[in-house]
Amino acid sequence: MMKFLLPVVVACVMLSCNLFEKKKEVAGPEERQKMMDTDRAFSKLSVAKGMKNAFLEYIDSNGVLLRPDQFPIVGADAIDFLIQINDTAYTLQWEPKDGAVAQSGELGYTYGLYKLTPSGKDTSLYGTYVSVWKKQSDGSWKFVLDSGNEGVGEPEKQ
């Protein structure tokens, strides 16, 4: 009886391990594209409804803003900071140049150039930015870190 029972028990244990083993998910190129498209939609909302509205829409509840001459602004403080911004004197838009998503598909980043255009002016200011993105439980992307550097001059025409 023992000779028969031992292989059955071993087979059951091995089968149950395979059934309950969590399969690793690997992010494919479509996840990177979705994140890049989210960054572009973020910029379009900034142009259409203002920077403040766009940032409030796309920031993760634990998001971090890195701004010149300030300590990192985190979570609720970042949201309060954004709420207080008066963005009626300019338009901010950007275009991601590239980005990547972690193999797990949970985090990614984008970077690119931004353009800040003061209202009623013929000039624009340009800079670079980087955003770190976190995939939300509903599959959407929100940024968890945003930073920019001003002063790159006008971008070259391609």
DSSP file with accessible surface (Angstrom, degrees, kcal/mol):
  #  RESIDUE AA STRUCTURE BP1 BP2  ACC     N-H-->O    O-->H-N    N-H-->O    O-->H-N    TCO  KAPPA ALPHA  PHI   PSI    X-CA   Y-CA   Z-CA
    1    1 A M     >        0   0  179      0, 0.0     4,-2.3     0, 0.0     5,-0.2   0.000 360.0 360.0 360.0 -40.4    0.0    0.0    0.0
    2    2 A M  H  >  +     0   0  145      1,-0.2     4,-2.3     2,-0.2     0, 0.0   0.873 360.0  56.5 -64.2 -37.3    2.8    2.4    0.9
    3    3 A K  H  4 S+     0   0  192      1,-0.2    -1,-0.2     2,-0.2     0, 0.0   0.856 113.2  41.3 -63.3 -34.1    4.5    1.9   -2.5
    4    4 A F  H  > S+     0   0  145     -3,-0.2     4,-1.1     2,-0.1    -2,-0.2   0.882 114.8  50.3 -79.1 -39.6    1.2    2.9   -4.2
    5    5 A L  H  X S+     0   0   77     -4,-2.3     4,-2.6     1,-0.2     5,-0.2   0.883 101.5  60.8 -70.9 -39.6    0.4    5.8   -1.9
    6    6 A L  H  X S+     0   0  112     -4,-2.3     4,-2.6     1,-0.2     5,-0.2   0.937 105.0  46.0 -60.4 -49.3    3.8    7.6   -2.0
    7    7 A P  H  > S+     0   0   79      0, 0.0     4,-2.5     0, 0.0    -1,-0.2   0.889 113.2  51.7 -61.9 -33.9    3.8    8.3   -5.8
    8    8 A V  H  X S+     0   0   63     -4,-1.1     4,-2.5     2,-0.2    -2,-0.2   0.939 111.2  46.4 -66.6 -44.5    0.2    9.6   -5.5
    9    9 A V  H  X S+     0   0   74     -4,-2.6     4,-2.6     2,-0.2     5,-0.2   0.939 113.7  48.5 -63.5 -44.7    1.1   11.9   -2.7
   10   10 A V  H  X S+     0   0   71     -4,-2.6     4,-2.7    -5,-0.2     5,-0.2   0.936 112.2  49.3 -62.1 -43.5    4.2   13.2   -4.5
   11   11 A A  H  X S+     0   0   56     -4,-2.5     4,-2.6    -5,-0.2    -1,-0.2   0.913 111.4  49.3 -62.9 -41.7    2.2   13.7   -7.7
   12   12 A C  H  X S+     0   0   76     -4,-2.5     4,-2.7     2,-0.2    -1,-0.2   0.915 111.6  48.7 -64.2 -42.7   -0.5   15.6   -5.8
   13   13 A V  H  X S+     0   0   79     -4,-2.6     4,-2.2     2,-0.2    -2,-0.2   0.944 113.8  46.1 -63.7 -45.3    2.0   17.9   -4.1
   14   14 A M  H  X S+     0   0  117     -4,-2.7     4,-1.9    -5,-0.2    -2,-0.2   0.922 113.7  49.1 -64.7 -41.1    3.8   18.6   -7.4
   15   15 A L  H  X S+     0   0  105     -4,-2.6     4,-2.1    -5,-0.2    -1,-0.2   0.929 110.7  49.7 -65.0 -42.5    0.5   19.3   -9.1
   16   16 A S  H  X S+     0   0   47     -4,-2.7     4,-1.9     1,-0.2    -1,-0.2   0.885 108.1  54.2 -67.0 -34.1   -0.7   21.6   -6.4
   17   17 A C  H  X S+     0   0   72     -4,-2.2     4,-1.0     1,-0.2    -1,-0.2   0.924 110.6  46.4 -63.6 -41.8    2.5   23.6   -6.5
   18   18 A N  H  < S+     0   0  108     -4,-1.9    -2,-0.2     1,-0.2    -1,-0.2   0.869 111.6  51.7 -68.8 -35.1    2.1   24.1  -10.2
   19   19 A L  H  < S+     0   0  124     -4,-2.1    -1,-0.2     1,-0.2    -2,-0.2   0.861 117.6  36.8 -69.2 -35.4   -1.5   25.1   -9.8
   20   20 A F  H  < S+     0   0  171     -4,-1.9     2,-0.3    -5,-0.2    -1,-0.2   0.477  86.7 114.2-100.0  -2.5   -0.9   27.7   -7.1
   21   21 A E  S  < S-     0   0  131     -4,-1.0     2,-0.4    -5,-0.2    -4,-0.0  -0.532  70.3-124.8 -70.5 127.7    2.4   29.0   -8.5
   22   22 A K        -     0   0  185     -2,-0.3     2,-0.3     1,-0.0    -1,-0.1  -0.617  23.2-130.7 -75.8 126.5    2.0   32.6   -9.5
   23   23 A K        -     0   0  178     -2,-0.4     2,-0.3     1,-0.1    -1,-0.0  -0.582  20.8-115.8 -78.9 138.4    3.1   33.1  -13.1
   24   24 A K        -     0   0  195     -2,-0.3     2,-0.4     1,-0.0    -1,-0.1  -0.567  25.6-142.9 -72.5 130.8    5.4   36.0  -13.8
   25   25 A E        -     0   0  151     -2,-0.3     2,-0.5    79,-0.1    -1,-0.0  -0.806  10.7-156.6 -94.0 137.8    3.9   38.6  -16.0
   26   26 A V        -     0   0   97     -2,-0.4     2,-0.3    79,-0.1    78,-0.2  -0.968  16.8-126.6-117.7 123.9    6.2   40.2  -18.5
   27   27 A A        -     0   0   28     76,-2.5    78,-0.1    -2,-0.5    74,-0.1  -0.512  28.5-157.8 -69.5 131.5    5.3   43.6  -19.9
   28   28 A G    >>  -     0   0   19     -2,-0.3     4,-1.2    77,-0.0     3,-1.0  -0.403  36.5 -87.2 -99.9-178.0    5.2   43.7  -23.7
   29   29 A P  H 3> S+     0   0  107      0, 0.0     4,-2.3     0, 0.0     5,-0.2   0.791 122.3  65.8 -63.2 -25.2    5.6   46.6  -26.1
   30   30 A E  H 3> S+     0   0  128      1,-0.2     4,-2.2     2,-0.2     5,-0.1   0.862  98.9  52.3 -67.6 -30.6    1.9   47.3  -25.9
   31   31 A E  H <> S+     0   0   27     -3,-1.0     4,-2.2     2,-0.2    -1,-0.2   0.909 108.9  49.5 -70.7 -40.0    2.2   48.3  -22.2
   32   32 A R  H  X S+     0   0   77     -4,-1.2     4,-2.7     2,-0.2    -2,-0.2   0.933 111.3  50.1 -61.1 -44.3    5.0   50.7  -23.1
   33   33 A Q  H  X S+     0   0   82     -4,-2.3     4,-2.8     1,-0.2    -2,-0.2   0.912 108.6  52.1 -62.3 -40.5    2.8   52.2  -25.9
   34   34 A K  H  X S+     0   0   89     -4,-2.2     4,-2.0     2,-0.2    -1,-0.2   0.915 111.4  47.0 -62.5 -41.8   -0.1   52.6  -23.5
   35   35 A M  H  X S+     0   0    0     -4,-2.2     4,-2.2     2,-0.2    -2,-0.2   0.929 112.6  48.9 -66.1 -43.5    2.1   54.5  -21.0
   36   36 A M  H  X S+     0   0    4     -4,-2.7     4,-2.1     1,-0.2    -2,-0.2   0.917 111.3  50.2 -62.0 -42.1    3.5   56.7  -23.8
   37   37 A D  H  X S+     0   0   77     -4,-2.8     4,-2.5     1,-0.2    -1,-0.2   0.868 107.3  54.9 -64.2 -35.0    0.0   57.4  -25.0
   38   38 A T  H  X S+     0   0   21     -4,-2.0     4,-2.4     2,-0.2    -1,-0.2   0.923 106.7  50.4 -63.1 -42.2   -1.0   58.3  -21.4
   39   39 A D  H  X S+     0   0    0     -4,-2.2     4,-2.0     1,-0.2    -2,-0.2   0.917 111.3  48.5 -62.9 -40.2    1.8   60.8  -21.3
   40   40 A R  H  X S+     0   0   68     -4,-2.1     4,-2.4     2,-0.2    -2,-0.2   0.909 111.2  49.4 -66.3 -40.4    0.6   62.3  -24.6
   41   41 A A  H  X S+     0   0   38     -4,-2.5     4,-2.4     2,-0.2    -2,-0.2   0.882 107.5  56.2 -64.9 -36.6   -3.0   62.5  -23.3
   42   42 A F  H  X S+     0   0    1     -4,-2.4     4,-1.9     2,-0.2    -2,-0.2   0.935 109.2  46.0 -58.2 -47.1   -1.7   64.1  -20.2
   43   43 A S  H  X S+     0   0    9     -4,-2.0     4,-2.1     1,-0.2    -2,-0.2   0.916 110.4  52.8 -64.8 -43.0   -0.1   66.9  -22.3
   44   44 A K  H  X S+     0   0  153     -4,-2.4     4,-2.5     1,-0.2    -1,-0.2   0.895 108.9  50.1 -61.5 -39.1   -3.3   67.3  -24.4
   45   45 A L  H  X S+     0   0   42     -4,-2.4     4,-3.4     2,-0.2     5,-0.4   0.894 106.8  55.8 -65.8 -36.7   -5.3   67.8  -21.3
   46   46 A S  H  X S+     0   0    2     -4,-1.9     4,-1.4     1,-0.2    46,-0.3   0.913 111.8  42.7 -60.8 -42.2   -2.8   70.4  -20.1
   47   47 A V  H  < S+     0   0   70     -4,-2.1    -2,-0.2     2,-0.2    -1,-0.2   0.925 120.7  41.8 -69.3 -42.8   -3.3   72.4  -23.3
   48   48 A A  H  < S+     0   0   80     -4,-2.5    -2,-0.2    -5,-0.2    -3,-0.2   0.903 135.0  11.8 -74.8 -41.3   -7.1   71.9  -23.3
   49   49 A K  H  < S-     0   0  142     -4,-3.4     4,-0.4     1,-0.2    -3,-0.2   0.316 114.1 -89.8-125.4   6.2   -7.9   72.5  -19.6
   50   50 A G     X  -     0   0   17     -4,-1.4     4,-2.0    -5,-0.4    -1,-0.2   0.089  35.8 -87.2  99.0 150.4   -4.8   73.9  -18.0
   51   51 A M  H  > S+     0   0   18     36,-0.3     4,-2.9    39,-0.3     5,-0.3   0.897 122.2  56.0 -58.4 -44.8   -1.7   72.4  -16.4
   52   52 A K  H  > S+     0   0   57      1,-0.2     4,-2.5     2,-0.2     5,-0.2   0.945 108.9  45.7 -57.3 -50.2   -3.3   72.3  -13.0
   53   53 A N  H  > S+     0   0   85     -4,-0.4     4,-1.8     1,-0.2    -1,-0.2   0.895 114.0  49.7 -60.6 -41.7   -6.3   70.2  -14.1
   54   54 A A  H  X S+     0   0    0     -4,-2.0     4,-2.0     2,-0.2    -2,-0.2   0.942 112.0  46.5 -64.2 -46.9   -4.0   67.8  -16.0
   55   55 A F  H  X S+     0   0    6     -4,-2.9     4,-1.4     1,-0.2    -2,-0.2   0.903 111.9  51.0 -64.7 -39.5   -1.6   67.3  -13.2
   56   56 A L  H  < S+     0   0   56     -4,-2.5    -1,-0.2    -5,-0.3    -2,-0.2   0.857 111.6  49.4 -65.1 -33.0   -4.4   66.7  -10.7
   57   57 A E  H  < S+     0   0  109     -4,-1.8    -2,-0.2    -5,-0.2    -1,-0.2   0.869 119.3  35.1 -71.6 -36.9   -5.9   64.1  -13.1
   58   58 A Y  H  < S+     0   0   44     -4,-2.0    85,-2.5    -5,-0.1     2,-0.3   0.473  89.3 106.0-105.3  -0.4   -2.7   62.2  -13.7
   59   59 A I  E  <  -a  143   0A  10     -4,-1.4    85,-0.2    83,-0.2     2,-0.1  -0.597  67.3-127.1 -82.8 137.9   -0.9   62.3  -10.3
   60   60 A D  E >   -     0   0A   8     83,-2.6     3,-2.7    -2,-0.3    15,-0.1  -0.493  29.4-109.4 -71.9 151.8   -0.9   59.2   -8.1
   61   61 A S  E 3  S+     0   0A  80      1,-0.3    18,-0.2    -2,-0.1    17,-0.1   0.749 123.5  41.3 -59.9 -21.0   -2.1   59.7   -4.6
   62   62 A N  E 3  S+     0   0A 110     13,-0.1    -1,-0.3    14,-0.1    13,-0.1   0.110  90.3 146.3-108.3  20.2    1.5   59.3   -3.4
   63   63 A G  E <   -     0   0A   0     -3,-2.7    12,-2.5    11,-0.2     2,-0.4  -0.130  37.5-144.3 -62.0 153.6    3.0   61.3   -6.3
   64   64 A V  E     -aB 145  74A  28     80,-1.5    82,-2.0    10,-0.2     2,-0.5  -0.969   5.6-158.3-122.8 133.5    6.1   63.4   -5.9
   65   65 A L  E     -aB 146  73A   0      8,-2.7     8,-2.5    -2,-0.4     2,-0.6  -0.952   3.3-159.8-109.5 127.8    6.9   66.7   -7.6
   66   66 A L  E     +a  147   0A  57     80,-2.8    82,-0.6    -2,-0.5     5,-0.1  -0.946  22.0 171.7-106.5 115.5   10.5   67.8   -7.9
   67   67 A R    >   -     0   0   52     -2,-0.6     3,-1.4     3,-0.2    82,-0.0  -0.922  39.3 -86.5-125.1 150.4   10.6   71.6   -8.4
   68   68 A P  T 3  S+     0   0   81      0, 0.0     3,-0.1     0, 0.0    -1,-0.0  -0.215 108.4   5.6 -57.4 141.1   13.5   74.0   -8.5
   69   69 A D  T 3  S+     0   0  174      1,-0.2     2,-0.3     0, 0.0     0, 0.0   0.738 112.3  98.5  59.9  27.3   14.6   75.5   -5.1
   70   70 A Q  S <  S-     0   0   98     -3,-1.4    -3,-0.2     3,-0.0    -1,-0.2  -0.990  75.5-112.1-139.5 152.6   12.2   73.2   -3.2
   71   71 A F        -     0   0  184     -2,-0.3    -4,-0.2     1,-0.2     0, 0.0  -0.362  62.9 -71.8 -69.3 160.0   12.3   70.0   -1.2
   72   72 A P        -     0   0   75      0, 0.0     2,-0.6     0, 0.0    -6,-0.2  -0.297  47.3-138.8 -54.5 138.2   10.4   67.1   -2.8
   73   73 A I  E     -B   65   0A  19     -8,-2.5    -8,-2.7    -3,-0.1     2,-0.4  -0.923  27.9-164.6-105.3 119.2    6.7   67.7   -2.6
   74   74 A V  E >   -B   64   0A  74     -2,-0.6     3,-1.6   -10,-0.2     4,-0.4  -0.856  33.1 -45.4-119.9 140.1    5.0   64.4   -1.7
   75   75 A G  T 3> S+     0   0    6    -12,-2.5     4,-2.0    -2,-0.4     3,-0.4  -0.172 125.1   9.6  56.5-124.4    1.5   62.9   -1.7
   76   76 A A  H 3> S+     0   0   67      1,-0.2     4,-2.8     2,-0.2    -1,-0.3   0.852 130.5  56.5 -59.9 -35.0   -1.2   65.2   -0.3
   77   77 A D  H <> S+     0   0  109     -3,-1.6     4,-2.5     2,-0.2    -1,-0.2   0.885 105.8  51.0 -65.0 -36.1    1.2   68.1   -0.1
   78   78 A A  H  > S+     0   0    0     -3,-0.4     4,-2.4    -4,-0.4    -2,-0.2   0.917 110.7  48.3 -66.2 -41.8    1.8   67.7   -3.9
   79   79 A I  H  X S+     0   0   51     -4,-2.0     4,-2.4     2,-0.2    -2,-0.2   0.936 112.2  48.7 -65.1 -43.3   -1.9   67.8   -4.5
   80   80 A D  H  X S+     0   0   82     -4,-2.8     4,-1.6     1,-0.2    -2,-0.2   0.911 110.2  52.7 -61.1 -41.3   -2.3   70.9   -2.3
   81   81 A F  H  X S+     0   0   58     -4,-2.5     4,-0.5     1,-0.2    -2,-0.2   0.930 110.9  46.7 -59.3 -45.8    0.6   72.5   -4.2
   82   82 A L  H >< S+     0   0    0     -4,-2.4     3,-1.3     1,-0.2    -2,-0.2   0.901 107.0  56.9 -65.3 -40.2   -1.1   71.8   -7.5
   83   83 A I  H 3< S+     0   0   88     -4,-2.4    -1,-0.2     1,-0.3    -2,-0.2   0.869 105.6  52.4 -60.0 -33.4   -4.4   73.1   -6.3
   84   84 A Q  H 3< S+     0   0  157     -4,-1.6    -1,-0.3    -3,-0.2    -2,-0.2   0.583  84.6 111.3 -82.4  -8.2   -2.8   76.5   -5.5
   85   85 A I    <<  -     0   0   29     -3,-1.3     2,-0.8    -4,-0.5   -33,-0.1  -0.432  57.8-149.8 -70.8 135.9   -1.2   77.0   -8.9
   86   86 A N        +     0   0  113     -2,-0.1     3,-0.3     1,-0.1    -1,-0.1  -0.913  24.1 168.7-102.6 105.2   -2.5   79.8  -11.1
   87   87 A D    >   +     0   0   24     -2,-0.8     3,-0.8     1,-0.2   -36,-0.3   0.122  44.0 103.5-106.7  23.1   -1.9   78.5  -14.6
   88   88 A T  T 3  S+     0   0  104      1,-0.2    -1,-0.2   -38,-0.1   -38,-0.0   0.632  72.3  63.3 -80.4 -11.9   -4.0   81.1  -16.5
   89   89 A A  T 3  S+     0   0   63     -3,-0.3    30,-2.6    29,-0.1     2,-0.3   0.398 109.8  22.2 -94.7   4.5   -0.9   83.0  -17.7
   90   90 A Y  E <   -C  118   0A  57     -3,-0.8     2,-0.4    28,-0.3   -39,-0.3  -0.985  63.9-127.8-160.1 165.6    0.6   80.2  -19.8
   91   91 A T  E     -C  117   0A  52     26,-2.2    26,-2.9    -2,-0.3     2,-0.5  -0.986  21.5-160.7-121.1 133.3    0.1   77.0  -21.6
   92   92 A L  E     +C  116   0A  21     -2,-0.4     2,-0.3   -46,-0.3    24,-0.2  -0.966  19.0 159.5-116.8 127.1    2.3   74.0  -20.9
   93   93 A Q  E     +C  115   0A  76     22,-2.2    22,-3.3    -2,-0.5     2,-0.3  -0.959   9.7 179.9-140.0 160.8    2.6   71.1  -23.4
   94   94 A W  E     -C  114   0A  19     -2,-0.3    20,-0.2    20,-0.3   -51,-0.1  -0.961  18.8-143.3-153.5 168.2    5.2   68.4  -23.9
   95   95 A E  E     -C  113   0A  81     18,-2.1    18,-1.4    -2,-0.3     2,-0.2  -0.970  23.3-127.9-140.5 120.9    6.0   65.4  -26.0
   96   96 A P  E     -C  112   0A   4      0, 0.0    16,-0.3     0, 0.0     3,-0.1  -0.495  16.5-169.2 -68.2 136.0    7.6   62.2  -24.8
   97   97 A K  E     -     0   0A 108     14,-3.5     2,-0.3     1,-0.4    15,-0.2   0.741  65.9 -23.8 -92.5 -31.8   10.7   61.2  -26.7
   98   98 A D  E     +C  111   0A  64     13,-1.6    13,-2.1     2,-0.0    -1,-0.4  -0.970  59.3 170.5-166.4 175.9   11.1   57.8  -25.2
   99   99 A G  E     -C  110   0A   4     -2,-0.3     2,-0.3    11,-0.2    11,-0.2  -0.962  15.4-141.8 179.5 174.2   10.3   55.6  -22.2
  100  100 A A  E     -C  109   0A  33      9,-1.6     9,-2.3    -2,-0.3     2,-0.4  -0.985   8.3-139.5-152.7 155.9   10.4   52.1  -20.9
  101  101 A V  E     -C  108   0A  29     -2,-0.3     7,-0.3     7,-0.2   -69,-0.1  -0.958  31.2-109.9-119.2 138.1    8.3   49.8  -18.7
  102  102 A A    >   -     0   0   44      5,-3.2     3,-2.0    -2,-0.4   -75,-0.3  -0.231  33.0-109.0 -60.6 154.1    9.8   47.4  -16.1
  103  103 A Q  T 3  S+     0   0  139      1,-0.3   -76,-2.5   -77,-0.1    -1,-0.1   0.853 120.5  58.8 -55.7 -33.0    9.5   43.7  -16.9
  104  104 A S  T 3  S-     0   0   56    -78,-0.2    -1,-0.3     1,-0.1   -79,-0.1   0.704 105.0-131.9 -70.0 -20.8    6.9   43.4  -14.2
  105  105 A G  S <  S+     0   0    8     -3,-2.0    -2,-0.1     2,-0.3    -1,-0.1   0.513  80.7 103.4  82.2   6.4    4.7   46.0  -16.0
  106  106 A E  S    S+     0   0  127      1,-0.1    29,-2.6    28,-0.1     2,-0.3   0.754  79.2  29.3 -93.9 -28.2    4.1   47.9  -12.8
  107  107 A L  E     + D   0 134A  84     27,-0.2    -5,-3.2    34,-0.0     2,-0.3  -0.953  61.4 156.0-133.5 154.0    6.4   50.9  -13.2
  108  108 A G  E     -CD 101 133A   6     25,-2.1    25,-3.3    -2,-0.3     2,-0.3  -0.945  22.4-137.0-160.5 177.8    7.8   52.9  -16.2
  109  109 A Y  E     -CD 100 132A 102     -9,-2.3    -9,-1.6    -2,-0.3     2,-0.3  -0.983   6.9-165.7-143.5 155.5    9.2   56.2  -17.2
  110  110 A T  E     -CD  99 131A   0     21,-2.4    21,-2.6    -2,-0.3     2,-0.3  -0.958   8.4-176.4-132.2 155.3    9.0   58.7  -20.0
  111  111 A Y  E     +CD  98 130A 100    -13,-2.1   -14,-3.5    -2,-0.3   -13,-1.6  -0.978  20.3 116.2-146.7 158.2   11.2   61.7  -20.9
  112  112 A G  E     -CD  96 129A   5     17,-1.7    17,-2.0    -2,-0.3     2,-0.4  -0.958  55.1 -49.9 177.2-155.8   11.1   64.4  -23.4
  113  113 A L  E     -CD  95 128A  46    -18,-1.4   -18,-2.1    -2,-0.3     2,-0.3  -0.863  38.4-159.0-112.4 142.3   10.8   68.1  -24.1
  114  114 A Y  E     -CD  94 127A  39     13,-2.7    13,-1.7    -2,-0.4     2,-0.4  -0.836   4.0-152.6-116.3 160.5    8.3   70.6  -22.8
  115  115 A K  E     -CD  93 126A  68    -22,-3.3   -22,-2.2    -2,-0.3     2,-0.6  -0.992   4.3-165.5-133.2 122.2    7.2   74.0  -24.1
  116  116 A L  E     -CD  92 125A  42      9,-3.3     9,-3.1    -2,-0.4   -24,-0.2  -0.954   8.4-170.8-110.2 118.5    5.8   76.7  -21.9
  117  117 A T  E     -C   91   0A  33    -26,-2.9   -26,-2.2    -2,-0.6     7,-0.2  -0.942  16.8-138.3-115.6 111.8    4.1   79.5  -23.8
  118  118 A P  E >   -C   90   0A  34      0, 0.0     3,-1.6     0, 0.0   -28,-0.3  -0.424  36.4 -97.7 -64.2 141.6    3.1   82.7  -21.9
  119  119 A S  T 3  S+     0   0   66    -30,-2.6     3,-0.1     1,-0.3   -30,-0.0  -0.350 105.8   9.8 -61.2 135.6   -0.3   84.0  -22.8
  120  120 A G  T 3  S+     0   0   89      1,-0.2     2,-0.3    -3,-0.1    -1,-0.3   0.625 104.2 116.2  72.9  13.1   -0.2   86.8  -25.4
  121  121 A K    <   -     0   0  131     -3,-1.6    -1,-0.2     2,-0.1     0, 0.0  -0.848  61.4-145.5-114.5 153.0    3.5   86.3  -26.1
  122  122 A D  S    S+     0   0  180     -2,-0.3     2,-0.3    -3,-0.1    -1,-0.1   0.335  78.4  78.5 -93.2   5.2    5.3   85.3  -29.3
  123  123 A T        -     0   0   82     -5,-0.1     2,-0.3     2,-0.0    -2,-0.1  -0.785  59.5-160.3-115.3 158.4    8.0   83.5  -27.4
  124  124 A S        -     0   0   25     -2,-0.3     2,-0.4    -7,-0.2    -7,-0.2  -0.970  12.5-137.3-134.5 152.0    8.1   80.1  -25.7
  125  125 A L  E     -D  116   0A  99     -9,-3.1    -9,-3.3    -2,-0.3     2,-0.3  -0.899  21.9-157.4-108.0 140.3   10.4   78.6  -23.1
  126  126 A Y  E     +D  115   0A  35     -2,-0.4    26,-1.6   -11,-0.2    25,-1.3  -0.857  19.8 150.6-120.5 152.5   11.7   75.0  -23.5
  127  127 A G  E     -DE 114 150A   0    -13,-1.7   -13,-2.7    -2,-0.3     2,-0.3  -0.925  37.3-101.0-160.1-177.8   13.0   72.4  -21.1
  128  128 A T  E     -DE 113 149A  46     21,-2.4    21,-3.0    -2,-0.3     2,-0.3  -0.791  31.9-173.0-113.0 159.0   13.3   68.7  -20.5
  129  129 A Y  E     -DE 112 148A  16    -17,-2.0   -17,-1.7    -2,-0.3     2,-0.3  -0.967  14.0-159.4-146.3 161.0   11.2   66.5  -18.2
  130  130 A V  E     -DE 111 147A  52     17,-2.5    17,-2.1    -2,-0.3     2,-0.4  -0.987   9.3-170.3-139.4 137.9   11.1   63.0  -16.8
  131  131 A S  E     -DE 110 146A   1    -21,-2.6   -21,-2.4    -2,-0.3     2,-0.5  -0.997  12.3-150.1-127.6 136.0    8.0   61.3  -15.4
  132  132 A V  E     -DE 109 145A  47     13,-2.6    12,-3.3    -2,-0.4    13,-1.4  -0.926  22.0-156.2-103.8 130.0    8.0   58.0  -13.5
  133  133 A W  E     -DE 108 143A   0    -25,-3.3   -25,-2.1    -2,-0.5     2,-0.4  -0.831  10.8-159.5-113.1 146.8    4.7   56.1  -14.0
  134  134 A K  E     -DE 107 142A  89      8,-3.1     8,-2.0    -2,-0.3     2,-0.3  -0.987  23.5-123.9-124.7 132.1    2.9   53.5  -11.9
  135  135 A K  E     - E   0 141A  68    -29,-2.6     6,-0.2    -2,-0.4     2,-0.1  -0.579  29.7-138.9 -74.9 130.6    0.3   51.2  -13.2
  136  136 A Q    >   -     0   0   49      4,-3.7     3,-2.2    -2,-0.3    -1,-0.1  -0.398  25.6-101.9 -86.6 166.3   -3.0   51.5  -11.3
  137  137 A S  T 3  S+     0   0  137      1,-0.3    -1,-0.1     2,-0.1    -2,-0.0   0.779 123.2  55.5 -61.5 -24.5   -5.2   48.6  -10.2
  138  138 A D  T 3  S-     0   0  122      2,-0.1    -1,-0.3     1,-0.0     3,-0.1   0.403 122.6-105.1 -88.5   3.7   -7.6   49.4  -13.1
  139  139 A G  S <  S+     0   0   15     -3,-2.2    -2,-0.1     1,-0.3     2,-0.1   0.322  82.9 121.9  92.6  -9.2   -4.8   49.2  -15.7
  140  140 A S        -     0   0   37     -5,-0.1    -4,-3.7     1,-0.0     2,-0.4  -0.323  59.6-120.7 -79.1 170.1   -4.4   53.0  -16.2
  141  141 A W  E     + E   0 135A   4     -6,-0.2     2,-0.3  -107,-0.1    -6,-0.2  -0.924  27.1 178.2-115.0 138.1   -1.2   54.8  -15.6
  142  142 A K  E     - E   0 134A  56     -8,-2.0    -8,-3.1    -2,-0.4     2,-0.3  -0.976  33.2-110.1-131.1 149.1   -0.6   57.7  -13.1
  143  143 A F  E     -aE  59 133A   0    -85,-2.5   -83,-2.6    -2,-0.3   -10,-0.3  -0.570  24.5-176.3 -83.3 142.8    2.7   59.5  -12.5
  144  144 A V  E    S+     0   0A  30    -12,-3.3   -80,-1.5     1,-0.3     2,-0.3   0.490  76.1  25.5-109.4 -10.9    4.5   58.9   -9.2
  145  145 A L  E     -aE  64 132A  49    -13,-1.4   -13,-2.6   -82,-0.2     2,-0.4  -0.950  62.6-177.8-154.4 134.0    7.3   61.4   -9.8
  146  146 A D  E     +aE  65 131A  13    -82,-2.0   -80,-2.8    -2,-0.3     2,-0.3  -1.000  11.1 160.7-134.4 133.2    7.6   64.4  -12.1
  147  147 A S  E     -aE  66 130A  23    -17,-2.1   -17,-2.5    -2,-0.4     2,-0.3  -0.992  10.1-175.1-148.5 150.2   10.6   66.6  -12.6
  148  148 A G  E     - E   0 129A  22    -82,-0.6     2,-0.4    -2,-0.3   -19,-0.3  -0.976  15.1-148.0-144.5 157.4   11.7   69.1  -15.2
  149  149 A N  E     - E   0 128A 106    -21,-3.0   -21,-2.4    -2,-0.3     3,-0.2  -0.998  20.1-147.8-125.7 130.3   14.7   71.2  -16.2
  150  150 A E  E     + E   0 127A 155     -2,-0.4   -23,-0.2   -23,-0.2   -25,-0.0  -0.438  62.1  51.1 -91.1 166.9   14.3   74.6  -17.9
  151  151 A G        +     0   0   66    -25,-1.3   -24,-0.2    -2,-0.1    -1,-0.2   0.823  48.7 134.0  87.6  36.7   16.4   76.4  -20.3
  152  152 A V        -     0   0   70    -26,-1.6   -25,-0.2     1,-0.2    -2,-0.1   0.526  59.7-131.8 -92.3  -2.7   17.3   74.1  -23.2
  153  153 A G        -     0   0   41    -27,-0.5    -1,-0.2     2,-0.0    -2,-0.0  -0.217  52.0 -28.6  78.8-178.0   16.6   76.7  -25.9
  154  154 A E  S    S-     0   0  130      1,-0.1     3,-0.1    -3,-0.1   -39,-0.0  -0.527  74.4-113.2 -73.9 133.9   14.5   76.1  -28.9
  155  155 A P        -     0   0   48      0, 0.0     2,-0.1     0, 0.0    -1,-0.1  -0.290  34.1-100.8 -67.0 152.1   14.5   72.5  -30.1
  156  156 A E        -     0   0  177      1,-0.1     2,-0.3     0, 0.0     0, 0.0  -0.429  35.7-113.3 -70.2 144.6   16.1   71.6  -33.4
  157  157 A K              0   0  174     -2,-0.1    -1,-0.1    -3,-0.1    -3,-0.0  -0.616 360.0 360.0 -77.4 136.0   13.8   71.1  -36.4
  158  158 A Q              0   0  220     -2,-0.3    -1,-0.0     0, 0.0     0, 0.0  -0.758 360.0 360.0-109.5 360.0   13.9   67.5  -37.6
